[in-house]
């Protein structure tokens, strides 16, 4: 599984790496990319959204 915060990130990956992404699950978390690095709020959002997919 490959996780992206925004749709534009997923689109960029699909444009640059179509062969590498073939058969892989690309998920958009719908989290705006306007947080600072290691922002505690962002970390919690990521844990919640990714944990849902990974059953953490």
mmCIF file of the N, C-alpha and C atoms, coordinates in Angstrom:
data_MODEL
# 
_entry.id   MODEL 
# 
loop_
_atom_site.group_PDB 
_atom_site.id 
_atom_site.type_symbol 
_atom_site.label_atom_id 
_atom_site.label_alt_id 
_atom_site.label_comp_id 
_atom_site.label_asym_id 
_atom_site.label_entity_id 
_atom_site.label_seq_id 
_atom_site.pdbx_PDB_ins_code 
_atom_site.Cartn_x 
_atom_site.Cartn_y 
_atom_site.Cartn_z 
_atom_site.occupancy 
_atom_site.B_iso_or_equiv 
_atom_site.pdbx_formal_charge 
_atom_site.auth_seq_id 
_atom_site.auth_comp_id 
_atom_site.auth_asym_id 
_atom_site.auth_atom_id 
_atom_site.pdbx_PDB_model_num 
ATOM 1   N N  . UNK A 1 1  ? 0.830  -1.176 0.000   1.00 0.00 ? 1  UNK A N  1 
ATOM 2   C CA . UNK A 1 1  ? 0.000  0.000  0.000   1.00 0.00 ? 1  UNK A CA 1 
ATOM 3   C C  . UNK A 1 1  ? 0.871  1.235  0.000   1.00 0.00 ? 1  UNK A C  1 
ATOM 4   N N  . UNK A 1 2  ? 0.436  2.211  -0.745  1.00 0.00 ? 2  UNK A N  1 
ATOM 5   C CA . UNK A 1 2  ? 1.128  3.493  -0.802  1.00 0.00 ? 2  UNK A CA 1 
ATOM 6   C C  . UNK A 1 2  ? 0.114  4.557  -0.383  1.00 0.00 ? 2  UNK A C  1 
ATOM 7   N N  . UNK A 1 3  ? 0.502  5.361  0.589   1.00 0.00 ? 3  UNK A N  1 
ATOM 8   C CA . UNK A 1 3  ? -0.378 6.400  1.107   1.00 0.00 ? 3  UNK A CA 1 
ATOM 9   C C  . UNK A 1 3  ? 0.089  7.771  0.653   1.00 0.00 ? 3  UNK A C  1 
ATOM 10  N N  . UNK A 1 4  ? -0.870 8.598  0.229   1.00 0.00 ? 4  UNK A N  1 
ATOM 11  C CA . UNK A 1 4  ? -0.608 9.988  -0.127  1.00 0.00 ? 4  UNK A CA 1 
ATOM 12  C C  . UNK A 1 4  ? -1.538 10.857 0.700   1.00 0.00 ? 4  UNK A C  1 
ATOM 13  N N  . UNK A 1 5  ? -1.063 12.027 1.050   1.00 0.00 ? 5  UNK A N  1 
ATOM 14  C CA . UNK A 1 5  ? -1.911 12.927 1.823   1.00 0.00 ? 5  UNK A CA 1 
ATOM 15  C C  . UNK A 1 5  ? -2.981 13.576 0.941   1.00 0.00 ? 5  UNK A C  1 
ATOM 16  N N  . UNK A 1 6  ? -2.600 14.013 -0.252  1.00 0.00 ? 6  UNK A N  1 
ATOM 17  C CA . UNK A 1 6  ? -3.527 14.724 -1.127  1.00 0.00 ? 6  UNK A CA 1 
ATOM 18  C C  . UNK A 1 6  ? -3.619 14.038 -2.486  1.00 0.00 ? 6  UNK A C  1 
ATOM 19  N N  . UNK A 1 7  ? -4.722 14.302 -3.177  1.00 0.00 ? 7  UNK A N  1 
ATOM 20  C CA . UNK A 1 7  ? -4.921 13.720 -4.504  1.00 0.00 ? 7  UNK A CA 1 
ATOM 21  C C  . UNK A 1 7  ? -3.816 14.153 -5.472  1.00 0.00 ? 7  UNK A C  1 
ATOM 22  N N  . UNK A 1 8  ? -3.362 15.393 -5.361  1.00 0.00 ? 8  UNK A N  1 
ATOM 23  C CA . UNK A 1 8  ? -2.324 15.865 -6.283  1.00 0.00 ? 8  UNK A CA 1 
ATOM 24  C C  . UNK A 1 8  ? -1.030 15.075 -6.095  1.00 0.00 ? 8  UNK A C  1 
ATOM 25  N N  . UNK A 1 9  ? -0.772 14.598 -4.881  1.00 0.00 ? 9  UNK A N  1 
ATOM 26  C CA . UNK A 1 9  ? 0.410  13.755 -4.650  1.00 0.00 ? 9  UNK A CA 1 
ATOM 27  C C  . UNK A 1 9  ? 0.243  12.412 -5.368  1.00 0.00 ? 9  UNK A C  1 
ATOM 28  N N  . UNK A 1 10 ? -0.935 11.822 -5.250  1.00 0.00 ? 10 UNK A N  1 
ATOM 29  C CA . UNK A 1 10 ? -1.204 10.543 -5.917  1.00 0.00 ? 10 UNK A CA 1 
ATOM 30  C C  . UNK A 1 10 ? -1.118 10.707 -7.433  1.00 0.00 ? 10 UNK A C  1 
ATOM 31  N N  . UNK A 1 11 ? -1.674 11.795 -7.946  1.00 0.00 ? 11 UNK A N  1 
ATOM 32  C CA . UNK A 1 11 ? -1.627 12.053 -9.386  1.00 0.00 ? 11 UNK A CA 1 
ATOM 33  C C  . UNK A 1 11 ? -0.185 12.166 -9.880  1.00 0.00 ? 11 UNK A C  1 
ATOM 34  N N  . UNK A 1 12 ? 0.632  12.869 -9.112  1.00 0.00 ? 12 UNK A N  1 
ATOM 35  C CA . UNK A 1 12 ? 2.039  13.043 -9.481  1.00 0.00 ? 12 UNK A CA 1 
ATOM 36  C C  . UNK A 1 12 ? 2.766  11.701 -9.515  1.00 0.00 ? 12 UNK A C  1 
ATOM 37  N N  . UNK A 1 13 ? 2.524  10.873 -8.517  1.00 0.00 ? 13 UNK A N  1 
ATOM 38  C CA . UNK A 1 13 ? 3.152  9.551  -8.490  1.00 0.00 ? 13 UNK A CA 1 
ATOM 39  C C  . UNK A 1 13 ? 2.718  8.707  -9.690  1.00 0.00 ? 13 UNK A C  1 
ATOM 40  N N  . UNK A 1 14 ? 1.416  8.756  -10.019 1.00 0.00 ? 14 UNK A N  1 
ATOM 41  C CA . UNK A 1 14 ? 0.918  7.969  -11.145 1.00 0.00 ? 14 UNK A CA 1 
ATOM 42  C C  . UNK A 1 14 ? 1.508  8.454  -12.464 1.00 0.00 ? 14 UNK A C  1 
ATOM 43  N N  . UNK A 1 15 ? 1.738  9.758  -12.592 1.00 0.00 ? 15 UNK A N  1 
ATOM 44  C CA . UNK A 1 15 ? 2.342  10.295 -13.811 1.00 0.00 ? 15 UNK A CA 1 
ATOM 45  C C  . UNK A 1 15 ? 3.803  9.877  -13.947 1.00 0.00 ? 15 UNK A C  1 
ATOM 46  N N  . UNK A 1 16 ? 4.542  9.927  -12.836 1.00 0.00 ? 16 UNK A N  1 
ATOM 47  C CA . UNK A 1 16 ? 5.979  9.661  -12.878 1.00 0.00 ? 16 UNK A CA 1 
ATOM 48  C C  . UNK A 1 16 ? 6.332  8.176  -12.832 1.00 0.00 ? 16 UNK A C  1 
ATOM 49  N N  . UNK A 1 17 ? 5.495  7.370  -12.183 1.00 0.00 ? 17 UNK A N  1 
ATOM 50  C CA . UNK A 1 17 ? 5.848  5.964  -11.951 1.00 0.00 ? 17 UNK A CA 1 
ATOM 51  C C  . UNK A 1 17 ? 4.715  4.992  -12.301 1.00 0.00 ? 17 UNK A C  1 
ATOM 52  N N  . UNK A 1 18 ? 4.136  5.094  -13.492 1.00 0.00 ? 18 UNK A N  1 
ATOM 53  C CA . UNK A 1 18 ? 2.993  4.227  -13.809 1.00 0.00 ? 18 UNK A CA 1 
ATOM 54  C C  . UNK A 1 18 ? 3.341  2.736  -13.764 1.00 0.00 ? 18 UNK A C  1 
ATOM 55  N N  . UNK A 1 19 ? 4.486  2.354  -14.264 1.00 0.00 ? 19 UNK A N  1 
ATOM 56  C CA . UNK A 1 19 ? 4.856  0.928  -14.265 1.00 0.00 ? 19 UNK A CA 1 
ATOM 57  C C  . UNK A 1 19 ? 5.114  0.415  -12.860 1.00 0.00 ? 19 UNK A C  1 
ATOM 58  N N  . UNK A 1 20 ? 5.782  1.230  -12.047 1.00 0.00 ? 20 UNK A N  1 
ATOM 59  C CA . UNK A 1 20 ? 6.104  0.825  -10.682 1.00 0.00 ? 20 UNK A CA 1 
ATOM 60  C C  . UNK A 1 20 ? 4.857  0.706  -9.802  1.00 0.00 ? 20 UNK A C  1 
ATOM 61  N N  . UNK A 1 21 ? 3.814  1.458  -10.143 1.00 0.00 ? 21 UNK A N  1 
ATOM 62  C CA . UNK A 1 21 ? 2.583  1.439  -9.347  1.00 0.00 ? 21 UNK A CA 1 
ATOM 63  C C  . UNK A 1 21 ? 1.588  0.382  -9.812  1.00 0.00 ? 21 UNK A C  1 
ATOM 64  N N  . UNK A 1 22 ? 1.848  -0.222 -10.943 1.00 0.00 ? 22 UNK A N  1 
ATOM 65  C CA . UNK A 1 22 ? 0.918  -1.225 -11.475 1.00 0.00 ? 22 UNK A CA 1 
ATOM 66  C C  . UNK A 1 22 ? 0.712  -2.333 -10.443 1.00 0.00 ? 22 UNK A C  1 
ATOM 67  N N  . UNK A 1 23 ? -0.547 -2.590 -10.134 1.00 0.00 ? 23 UNK A N  1 
ATOM 68  C CA . UNK A 1 23 ? -0.895 -3.648 -9.201  1.00 0.00 ? 23 UNK A CA 1 
ATOM 69  C C  . UNK A 1 23 ? -0.763 -3.269 -7.735  1.00 0.00 ? 23 UNK A C  1 
ATOM 70  N N  . UNK A 1 24 ? -0.380 -2.035 -7.459  1.00 0.00 ? 24 UNK A N  1 
ATOM 71  C CA . UNK A 1 24 ? -0.233 -1.591 -6.076  1.00 0.00 ? 24 UNK A CA 1 
ATOM 72  C C  . UNK A 1 24 ? -1.418 -0.718 -5.685  1.00 0.00 ? 24 UNK A C  1 
ATOM 73  N N  . UNK A 1 25 ? -1.764 -0.757 -4.433  1.00 0.00 ? 25 UNK A N  1 
ATOM 74  C CA . UNK A 1 25 ? -2.885 0.026  -3.928  1.00 0.00 ? 25 UNK A CA 1 
ATOM 75  C C  . UNK A 1 25 ? -2.370 1.409  -3.518  1.00 0.00 ? 25 UNK A C  1 
ATOM 76  N N  . UNK A 1 26 ? -2.882 2.452  -4.164  1.00 0.00 ? 26 UNK A N  1 
ATOM 77  C CA . UNK A 1 26 ? -2.513 3.833  -3.888  1.00 0.00 ? 26 UNK A CA 1 
ATOM 78  C C  . UNK A 1 26 ? -3.711 4.512  -3.228  1.00 0.00 ? 26 UNK A C  1 
ATOM 79  N N  . UNK A 1 27 ? -3.530 4.931  -1.988  1.00 0.00 ? 27 UNK A N  1 
ATOM 80  C CA . UNK A 1 27 ? -4.627 5.514  -1.221  1.00 0.00 ? 27 UNK A CA 1 
ATOM 81  C C  . UNK A 1 27 ? -4.360 6.979  -0.906  1.00 0.00 ? 27 UNK A C  1 
ATOM 82  N N  . UNK A 1 28 ? -5.389 7.800  -1.076  1.00 0.00 ? 28 UNK A N  1 
ATOM 83  C CA . UNK A 1 28 ? -5.304 9.217  -0.736  1.00 0.00 ? 28 UNK A CA 1 
ATOM 84  C C  . UNK A 1 28 ? -6.009 9.421  0.596   1.00 0.00 ? 28 UNK A C  1 
ATOM 85  N N  . UNK A 1 29 ? -5.298 9.995  1.562   1.00 0.00 ? 29 UNK A N  1 
ATOM 86  C CA . UNK A 1 29 ? -5.832 10.161 2.912   1.00 0.00 ? 29 UNK A CA 1 
ATOM 87  C C  . UNK A 1 29 ? -6.673 11.421 3.081   1.00 0.00 ? 29 UNK A C  1 
ATOM 88  N N  . UNK A 1 30 ? -6.630 12.311 2.105   1.00 0.00 ? 30 UNK A N  1 
ATOM 89  C CA . UNK A 1 30 ? -7.391 13.569 2.148   1.00 0.00 ? 30 UNK A CA 1 
ATOM 90  C C  . UNK A 1 30 ? -6.996 14.419 3.359   1.00 0.00 ? 30 UNK A C  1 
ATOM 91  N N  . UNK A 1 31 ? -5.689 14.537 3.545   1.00 0.00 ? 31 UNK A N  1 
ATOM 92  C CA . UNK A 1 31 ? -5.138 15.401 4.583   1.00 0.00 ? 31 UNK A CA 1 
ATOM 93  C C  . UNK A 1 31 ? -4.399 16.530 3.871   1.00 0.00 ? 31 UNK A C  1 
ATOM 94  N N  . UNK A 1 32 ? -4.784 17.784 4.102   1.00 0.00 ? 32 UNK A N  1 
ATOM 95  C CA . UNK A 1 32 ? -4.089 18.896 3.442   1.00 0.00 ? 32 UNK A CA 1 
ATOM 96  C C  . UNK A 1 32 ? -2.607 18.904 3.818   1.00 0.00 ? 32 UNK A C  1 
ATOM 97  N N  . UNK A 1 33 ? -1.775 19.162 2.840   1.00 0.00 ? 33 UNK A N  1 
ATOM 98  C CA . UNK A 1 33 ? -0.333 19.179 3.055   1.00 0.00 ? 33 UNK A CA 1 
ATOM 99  C C  . UNK A 1 33 ? 0.110  20.571 3.489   1.00 0.00 ? 33 UNK A C  1 
ATOM 100 N N  . UNK A 1 34 ? -0.407 21.015 4.626   1.00 0.00 ? 34 UNK A N  1 
ATOM 101 C CA . UNK A 1 34 ? -0.023 22.331 5.129   1.00 0.00 ? 34 UNK A CA 1 
ATOM 102 C C  . UNK A 1 34 ? 0.395  22.277 6.595   1.00 0.00 ? 34 UNK A C  1 
ATOM 103 N N  . UNK A 1 35 ? 0.830  21.116 7.032   1.00 0.00 ? 35 UNK A N  1 
ATOM 104 C CA . UNK A 1 35 ? 1.337  20.945 8.391   1.00 0.00 ? 35 UNK A CA 1 
ATOM 105 C C  . UNK A 1 35 ? 2.853  21.064 8.386   1.00 0.00 ? 35 UNK A C  1 
ATOM 106 N N  . UNK A 1 36 ? 3.400  21.431 9.525   1.00 0.00 ? 36 UNK A N  1 
ATOM 107 C CA . UNK A 1 36 ? 4.855  21.465 9.674   1.00 0.00 ? 36 UNK A CA 1 
ATOM 108 C C  . UNK A 1 36 ? 5.360  20.053 9.929   1.00 0.00 ? 36 UNK A C  1 
ATOM 109 N N  . UNK A 1 37 ? 6.626  19.822 9.643   1.00 0.00 ? 37 UNK A N  1 
ATOM 110 C CA . UNK A 1 37 ? 7.261  18.528 9.844   1.00 0.00 ? 37 UNK A CA 1 
ATOM 111 C C  . UNK A 1 37 ? 7.095  18.093 11.302  1.00 0.00 ? 37 UNK A C  1 
ATOM 112 N N  . UNK A 1 38 ? 6.629  16.868 11.488  1.00 0.00 ? 38 UNK A N  1 
ATOM 113 C CA . UNK A 1 38 ? 6.440  16.243 12.801  1.00 0.00 ? 38 UNK A CA 1 
ATOM 114 C C  . UNK A 1 38 ? 5.421  16.973 13.679  1.00 0.00 ? 38 UNK A C  1 
ATOM 115 N N  . UNK A 1 39 ? 4.504  17.692 13.078  1.00 0.00 ? 39 UNK A N  1 
ATOM 116 C CA . UNK A 1 39 ? 3.434  18.370 13.811  1.00 0.00 ? 39 UNK A CA 1 
ATOM 117 C C  . UNK A 1 39 ? 2.620  17.302 14.544  1.00 0.00 ? 39 UNK A C  1 
ATOM 118 N N  . UNK A 1 40 ? 2.436  17.424 15.855  1.00 0.00 ? 40 UNK A N  1 
ATOM 119 C CA . UNK A 1 40 ? 1.700  16.398 16.614  1.00 0.00 ? 40 UNK A CA 1 
ATOM 120 C C  . UNK A 1 40 ? 0.285  16.153 16.078  1.00 0.00 ? 40 UNK A C  1 
ATOM 121 N N  . UNK A 1 41 ? -0.372 17.199 15.611  1.00 0.00 ? 41 UNK A N  1 
ATOM 122 C CA . UNK A 1 41 ? -1.725 17.050 15.050  1.00 0.00 ? 41 UNK A CA 1 
ATOM 123 C C  . UNK A 1 41 ? -1.685 16.206 13.776  1.00 0.00 ? 41 UNK A C  1 
ATOM 124 N N  . UNK A 1 42 ? -0.691 16.447 12.935  1.00 0.00 ? 42 UNK A N  1 
ATOM 125 C CA . UNK A 1 42 ? -0.534 15.664 11.704  1.00 0.00 ? 42 UNK A CA 1 
ATOM 126 C C  . UNK A 1 42 ? -0.233 14.207 12.040  1.00 0.00 ? 42 UNK A C  1 
ATOM 127 N N  . UNK A 1 43 ? 0.638  13.985 12.982  1.00 0.00 ? 43 UNK A N  1 
ATOM 128 C CA . UNK A 1 43 ? 0.983  12.607 13.361  1.00 0.00 ? 43 UNK A CA 1 
ATOM 129 C C  . UNK A 1 43 ? -0.253 11.861 13.831  1.00 0.00 ? 43 UNK A C  1 
ATOM 130 N N  . UNK A 1 44 ? -1.087 12.512 14.618  1.00 0.00 ? 44 UNK A N  1 
ATOM 131 C CA . UNK A 1 44 ? -2.315 11.863 15.085  1.00 0.00 ? 44 UNK A CA 1 
ATOM 132 C C  . UNK A 1 44 ? -3.271 11.580 13.932  1.00 0.00 ? 44 UNK A C  1 
ATOM 133 N N  . UNK A 1 45 ? -3.400 12.530 13.005  1.00 0.00 ? 45 UNK A N  1 
ATOM 134 C CA . UNK A 1 45 ? -4.248 12.313 11.826  1.00 0.00 ? 45 UNK A CA 1 
ATOM 135 C C  . UNK A 1 45 ? -3.745 11.125 11.006  1.00 0.00 ? 45 UNK A C  1 
ATOM 136 N N  . UNK A 1 46 ? -2.435 11.071 10.799  1.00 0.00 ? 46 UNK A N  1 
ATOM 137 C CA . UNK A 1 46 ? -1.851 9.971  10.030  1.00 0.00 ? 46 UNK A CA 1 
ATOM 138 C C  . UNK A 1 46 ? -2.079 8.635  10.735  1.00 0.00 ? 46 UNK A C  1 
ATOM 139 N N  . UNK A 1 47 ? -1.875 8.599  12.033  1.00 0.00 ? 47 UNK A N  1 
ATOM 140 C CA . UNK A 1 47 ? -2.112 7.356  12.776  1.00 0.00 ? 47 UNK A CA 1 
ATOM 141 C C  . UNK A 1 47 ? -3.564 6.902  12.642  1.00 0.00 ? 47 UNK A C  1 
ATOM 142 N N  . UNK A 1 48 ? -4.460 7.835  12.757  1.00 0.00 ? 48 UNK A N  1 
ATOM 143 C CA . UNK A 1 48 ? -5.885 7.504  12.663  1.00 0.00 ? 48 UNK A CA 1 
ATOM 144 C C  . UNK A 1 48 ? -6.239 6.985  11.276  1.00 0.00 ? 48 UNK A C  1 
ATOM 145 N N  . UNK A 1 49 ? -5.840 7.722  10.254  1.00 0.00 ? 49 UNK A N  1 
ATOM 146 C CA . UNK A 1 49 ? -6.236 7.345  8.891   1.00 0.00 ? 49 UNK A CA 1 
ATOM 147 C C  . UNK A 1 49 ? -5.491 6.118  8.377   1.00 0.00 ? 49 UNK A C  1 
ATOM 148 N N  . UNK A 1 50 ? -4.203 6.026  8.632   1.00 0.00 ? 50 UNK A N  1 
ATOM 149 C CA . UNK A 1 50 ? -3.447 4.866  8.167   1.00 0.00 ? 50 UNK A CA 1 
ATOM 150 C C  . UNK A 1 50 ? -3.793 3.650  9.008   1.00 0.00 ? 50 UNK A C  1 
ATOM 151 N N  . UNK A 1 51 ? -3.958 3.855  10.302  1.00 0.00 ? 51 UNK A N  1 
ATOM 152 C CA . UNK A 1 51 ? -4.325 2.745  11.197  1.00 0.00 ? 51 UNK A CA 1 
ATOM 153 C C  . UNK A 1 51 ? -5.623 2.093  10.760  1.00 0.00 ? 51 UNK A C  1 
ATOM 154 N N  . UNK A 1 52 ? -6.525 2.886  10.253  1.00 0.00 ? 52 UNK A N  1 
ATOM 155 C CA . UNK A 1 52 ? -7.808 2.361  9.760   1.00 0.00 ? 52 UNK A CA 1 
ATOM 156 C C  . UNK A 1 52 ? -7.573 1.341  8.633   1.00 0.00 ? 52 UNK A C  1 
ATOM 157 N N  . UNK A 1 53 ? -6.627 1.630  7.766   1.00 0.00 ? 53 UNK A N  1 
ATOM 158 C CA . UNK A 1 53 ? -6.331 0.748  6.638   1.00 0.00 ? 53 UNK A CA 1 
ATOM 159 C C  . UNK A 1 53 ? -5.481 -0.451 7.041   1.00 0.00 ? 53 UNK A C  1 
ATOM 160 N N  . UNK A 1 54 ? -4.659 -0.266 8.068   1.00 0.00 ? 54 UNK A N  1 
ATOM 161 C CA . UNK A 1 54 ? -3.750 -1.339 8.474   1.00 0.00 ? 54 UNK A CA 1 
ATOM 162 C C  . UNK A 1 54 ? -4.255 -2.101 9.695   1.00 0.00 ? 54 UNK A C  1 
ATOM 163 N N  . UNK A 1 55 ? -5.370 -1.658 10.225  1.00 0.00 ? 55 UNK A N  1 
ATOM 164 C CA . UNK A 1 55 ? -5.965 -2.259 11.421  1.00 0.00 ? 55 UNK A CA 1 
ATOM 165 C C  . UNK A 1 55 ? -4.989 -2.241 12.597  1.00 0.00 ? 55 UNK A C  1 
ATOM 166 N N  . UNK A 1 56 ? -4.432 -1.042 12.855  1.00 0.00 ? 56 UNK A N  1 
ATOM 167 C CA . UNK A 1 56 ? -3.509 -0.860 13.991  1.00 0.00 ? 56 UNK A CA 1 
ATOM 168 C C  . UNK A 1 56 ? -4.260 -0.550 15.253  1.00 0.00 ? 56 UNK A C  1 
# 
